Amino acid sequence: MKELVERYRRELEWARELRRKEADWSYIESRPEPLKTALKLLVETGDLWYAAALTGVDLEELNEERIKAKIPIVVV
C-alpha cells in the first residue's frame, strides 16, 4: 500500500511539473484577477472544477482560458 501511495505521489508531482513547464506564464500573468489566481491554482492542482469554485470564475470561462494559457489536462 505504501508503495502505491508513493507511486501516486510521484505521478501527481510529474503532472504538476508538466503543467508548470507547458503553461504560458506571460499569458497567465497578463490576466486580471481572479482569473490569474484561478489559472495558477489550476497549474498547481490540475483540478479545473476546484480552481473555478475556489476563485468564483465560471467553469467554462476557466477552461477556455486554460486552452489559451496552454495548460494541459494531465490524467494520472
N, C-alpha and C positions, 0 to 999 in steps of 0.2 A: 504493500500500500504506500509506503514511504517513497519508494522508487517512482511510483505512478504520479504522486503529488509533485515530486521534484521534476519529472519529465514535463508535466503540465506547466509548472512554473517557468521552465526554460522556454517552452513554446510560446507562452504569453510574452516573455521578455523579447524573444525573437520577433514576434509580431509587432510589438511596440517599437522596436528599433527600425523595422522595415517602414512603418508608418512615419516615423521621425525622418528617416532618410529620404523617402519619396515625396513628402509634403513640400509644397511651395510656400516656404516661410515668408517670403516677401508678400505674397498674396494674403496670407493669414494675418500678418501684421498690418496690412492696409485696411482690413475690415473694421467696421465700427463695433463698439460694444453693444450688446452682449455676444454678438456673433463671433468676435475674435476669441473670446473665452470659450465659447462652445466648440469652436474648431480645435483649440488647443486641448481641451478636455477629450475630444474625440480622438486626437492623436494619441493621447496617453492611455485611454481606456479601450478604445476600439468599439465602444458601445454608443451607437447613434441615438437610440431612444433615451438613454441615461443623460447624455450630453444635452439633448434638446430639453428634456424635462427639468434638469437642474438649472438651466440658464433661461428658460422661458422662450427659447427660439422654436419656431414652428418646425416640426419634424421634416416636412417636405422641403422647406427652405434650407434647412441644415444639410440635407442630402444633396441638394443642388450645389450648395456652396462647397461641400466635401469634394464633389467632382471637379469644380473649378480650382480648388486648392490641391488637387491631385493626391488626396488622402485615400489610399487603397482600403478596401474591405478585406480583412485577413481572417480566415476561419481556421481555428486551431482545434 
